[in-house]
Amino acid sequence: MEDEKELIPEIFPLEKERKGGVANLIFAALLLEAAHMVDEGLNLNDIEAASQEAFGIRVGYLTQIDNIGAPVVYEFLASLSSKLDSAHPLKGRYDNFFTPPGSLEKKDSLIAPGRGEDTADLMLLDILKNRFLGVAFMVSVEVVEAGLLKLQDMDTLCKQAFKWEEGPFALMNRLGLEEVMRIVTEKMEMSHRKEINFPVPRMLISQVQKNVPWPLNSGAA
């Protein structure tokens, strides 16, 4: 890989190299979203529950940050967002999306006492779950659009590397592309209000306009 830093092994050979790889880019984006939620003062149990429910995983993303070490996650995110000129494909696509929040650098753990007693109502949990899904859908489509990995391999990667119940493209097909676009658009608008870039891949927009499921069994990329 172009970048020697990794949070997780890249279990699939990539079609071409780019800083951040594929598995690491998706993983980092989801850890980043969890950290943003902490900075917003959201309940830790709610963040954990939303990430677990979104992907059917046993260990939520705050726990995964603590298992890796918040400073390590900070360093990896910083490596994605620094020392890149505007011509670099990662910088040109994501701009400031991967800029790490300061809390990751300053804390050894994000799971602090006194922040996990209460549980939010189901409506708030659904909002948080959709934030995680919006990030996962955006990055998954972007790396396929960039030619780093084939669409079908992406679903296999996410099930094997992250232990998701479904891959992102199968999940998008199950939810329906109109609903997917609503989720992604809401996350984009939230990010833009905070002056954080959130690129919506042209490949996703085109698939929504065609209103047909992703071709998971055709062998098409």
N, C-alpha and C positions, 0 to 999 in steps of 0.2 A: 504494500500500500504506500501511497505517497506520504501519508502521515504515519509515523512510527507509533504514536500513542493509540491505545485501544482500551475500551472499557469491557469489551466482550469479544471473543474470537469471531472472525469472519468465517463462517462454516461453509460458505459457497464461494467458489472462484468467481471473481467479478469479470464481466464482459470488458470493462476498461477500468483503469484506476482513477480515483479522485479522492482528495483529502476527506477523511471521515468514513470512507467505505459505505456500506449499506446498513448492516446490522448495527454498527456503532452510531450511525447517524440517526436511525429511528430510536434506538435506546436512549441516546443523549437527549433527543427532543422530548421524550416522555418524562425523563428525569427532570429536565428543565421545567416542564409544565407543572410537575409536582412542587418544585421549589418556588415557582411563581405563586402558587396557591398558598404556600406557607407564608411568603412575604405579604400576601393580601390578608393574613390573619385568619384564614379558614381553619376549621377544626381538623386536627390531624387524623382522627378516626374517619372523618368524612372523606378526606383525600384518599386515605388507604382504601376505604370501601368502594369509592368511585372507580379507582384504578383497577381493583380486583374484579368488580362487576363488568367493567367495560370490555375486558379481554378474557374473563374466566380464569384468572391466575390466582395462585394461592398466596403469593407474597406481593404486597403492594409496592408502589414505586418509592414511597418515602423510606420504607424498610430497606429497599434495594440501595437507595442512596447511602443509608447508614452502613449497610454491609460493605459497600465499596469504600466509603469514606467521602464525606462532603468535599474536602479539599481536593481529592483526586478527581471528582466529578467537575469541580470548578476548573481545574487545570485543563481537563479535556475540552470543556466548552470554550475556554479561552483560546485553546489551540485551533478551534474551528473558526473563531471570529477575529483572530489577530493576524497581523503580518500577511494579509492577503490584499493584493491590489484589485481594483474594480474589474480587471479583465479576467481574474480567476473565476472559473465556473461556479465554485461554491459561493464566493463572495457576490458574484453577479446575480445569483439566484436567490440567496437567503439574506444578503445584506446583514442587518444587525440581529437577525432572529436568534442566533445562538449566543448572544452576549449573556454571560452568566450573572445572576444576581449576586450582590455582595454577600448575602447571608451564607452562601455556599463556601465562600473563602474564610469567613470569620468564625464559622461553627464547625466543631467536629461531628456534631449530630444535629439533625433537624427534628428528631422526635423528642421534644422537650417535655418535661412533666407539666401537668396542668393544662394541657391543650387537647386532651382527647377524651374528656369525660362524657360529653353530650353527643348525641347523634342528630344530624339534621333531618328535616322532613324529606320525604321521597322526591319532592319536586327539586330541591336543591341538589340532592345526590344525582338526579338525572342531568341537571345542568353541568355538574362537575364531570360526570361520565362522558357527556358529549364533548366537553373540552378535550379530554384525552383522546377520544375517537377522532375529533377534527384534526388534531396534530398527527395522529397515526395515519389517517387517510391522506393528508397532504404530503407527508414525507414519503410514504410508500409509493404514491403515484409519481412523485417528482423523480425518485431514483430510477424508476422504470422508464419514465420519459427521457431521462438523461442517458439511458442505455447502459446503466451499471449492472442491471440484473433483469432477467425475463420475468414477466408478470406471474407466470405459474410458479417459478422458483421463489418469488417473494412470499407467497402464502406458505410454502413449505418451510422457508427460513424462519418465519415468525412463529410457527408452531414448534419447530425444533429448538430454536435458540431462546425464545422467550416463553415457551410453554403456553402460548395462547390456545384457546379452544378452536378458534377459526383464524385463518389468515385474513389480512385486511381486505383483499379483493372478494373473497367469499363472503365476508361480513358485509361489505358494501352491497353485494348482490342481494343478500338476505334483507337488508334494511330498505333497499330500493334507492336508486340513484338520486331521485328528487329529494329524499330525506337526507342522503349523504351531502348533497349540495347545500341544503339548509344548515346542517351541522358545521360544515366547513366555512360557509359564509359567516355564520355567527361568530366562529372563532377568529376569522380574519378581521371582522369589524371590532371585536374586543381588543385584538392585538393593535390594530391601527389607532384606536383611541389612546393607547399607551405609547404610541409612536414606535411600535415594534413591527418590523416587516413580517408579513405572512403570505408567501407566494401561493396562489392557487394555480396548479399546473394546467396548461392548455389541454393536456391529454384528458384530464378530468372534465373540464368544461365541454370538450368535444363529445365525450362519452355520454354526458348528461343530455346534451342536445340530441344525440342519436336515440336516447332513451332505450338502450339495449344493455343487457348485463355484460359484465366483463367476460371475455372469452377464456374461461378457465380450463376448458378441456379440448380446445381446438388446436393447441400448439402455437397459436399466434402470440406474438410479443405484445 
